[in-house]
Amino acid sequence: MRYIITLMATALAVAACKQHDEVLQTWVGAPQAKLLSIWGEPTETHVAQDGTKILVYSRPVRSGVIVPSSGQSTAGPAACETVFMLEQGRVTGHTSGAGCQ
């Protein structure tokens, strides 16, 4: 039974991550002004050596999941970090951490 619950939880997490990635992909090509108007000010901003602007958005998430069969909490990521890369004022790419869904 524990195996089935773990398998189901893993499948749901993978599906949620895929949806999150698909949503982020819709931002590729968008102007920086639109990204900022929806996402707000980033937590961090960096400029790479090649001139790529990097906007980092970090938000807290639940740190664990309660496993019903045991009542125990499993450790999980404490924050979701989403990163957008911009060139010439437009979003060119993105990435996000394991805690993002």
Secondary structure, 3 states (H helix, E strand, C coil): CHHHHHHHHHHHHHHHHHHHHHHHHCCCCCEHHHHHHHHCCCCEEEECCCCCEEEEEEEECCCEEEECCCCEEEECCCEEEEEEEEECCEEEEEEECCCCC
